[in-house]
Amino acid sequence: MTSSPVDVSETPTPDQRPRSLWRNRDFVLLWSGQFISTAGTQVTSLALPLLILAITNSPAQAGIVAACSSLPRFLFALPAGALVDRWDRKRVMIVCDSVQVIAMGSIPIALALGHLSMIQLYLVAFSQGTCFVFFWLARLAALPRVVAREQLPAAVAQNEVAESTVTLLSPPLGGVIFSLGHALPFLGDAISYAVSVISLCFIRVPFQAERKPKTEAAPRHLFAEMLVGMRWLWRSPLIRFMSFVYAGFALAGGYELGVIVLATARGATPLVIGLIFAAGGVGGLVGALIAPRIQRSYRFGQIIPALQWGYPLANVLFVLAPNPFLMALVEAGSMAVDQIYDIVWPSYRMALIPDELQGRVTSAYRMIFSSVGPLGAALSGILIQRLGAAPELLLAAGFLVVVSVVVMLNPHVRHAPPIEKL
């Protein structure tokens, strides 16, 4: 890989001598708040398509709602990146989660009044996607300020451990809660966002490096700041390439809807479907725990191409699995691969990007693959309704095979240096 256009060695770290992550008060607050919030989100990620299918019996409608959620990730990615580099990142995160409290809380209120409509669900999904863009970029840009650079892989791994744990617990819990009352999962999600807001308020470390005072800084134009991030990304061949790899993932569509419809056709109840995704939590937890060791033992160029083949293989195995038990085993293996991928690549990417550009470069990176996200989500729902879940998963698998071959042959992936040498 060619050298980065900016010397990332100048990126400041929050501590001169890194402490243990679990003795870092601010990291623990950030981690615990996100653990609870992610648990609520995982519950509603299962409950929302189940609610739509119960109301409309239409996978296409579920795909459209998913598209509404992913559309802001394309529309607002670039300006959000520039703004989270300009604004107070902690305040951005607090505002986003506060909006999520209102959006999620509106669903149980509408259900109680008997006035829930698809228009409201479209708006909630769009609001959720918009808040996710700003919150995710701000949190990602803030993490190198909360922990030292050499602790980034461990910090990302702990975040993935938390996500895997809630993936293990939340889907079956979501299935049970949804069976008890359709409004309850969304009420719980609203409460989880409120807990996240409280945890953020107690974090003391600033979420960005000290900037020039406004009186000394040159006038800033949003479009010019966005272009800085885009230029930096385009001059970093590895990040540029990986953004198109993720675009391939997005175009292939989320497999979750296909698995839900396939399992339902095989007689699975909401609780059983929740248990299938809970098995993914077990696999993800294993993947998150072993990822740092894998990252230390193998080169980036060895890990990523090998993991890439796990995605098309999982789609094929879902189709071949004759019962929910075997589907759960496939989900466990798939999520183990996914969690290792989501530790190795994001921690490597964050180490490449300087602090003052974290938001802008990450948003430019995300904008590229988010541009096809709404198309992938809507197309997935339409294909499932027209062809069935199994053919749609196989079509996606064929496309992902092509992506895997391209990744395997890319020289910037194969020759990427170790993270400690960046």
Protein Blocks (a to p, Z undefined) as FASTA:
>chain_A
ZZdfbdfklpccfbfbdcdfklmmklmmmmmmmmmmmmmmmmmmmmmmmmmmmmnopakl
mmmmmmmmmmmmmmmmmmmmmmmmmmcfklmmmmmmmmmmmmmmmmmmmmmnopacfklm
mmmmmmmmmmmmmmmmmmmmmmmmmpcfklmmmmmmmmmmmmmmmmmmmmmmmmmmmmmo
mklmmmmmmmmmmmmmmmmmmpmbdcbdcdddfklpccddfklmmmmmmmmmmmmmklmm
mmmmmmmmmmnopaklmmmmmmmmnopafklmmmmmmmmmmmmmmmmmmmmmmmmmpcfk
lmmmmmmmmmmmmmmmmmmpmbfklmmmmmmmmmmmmmmmmmmmmmmmmmmpcfklmmmm
mmmmmmmmmmmmmmmmmmmmmmmmmnojklmmmmmmmmmmmmmmmmmmpmklmmpccfkl
ZZ
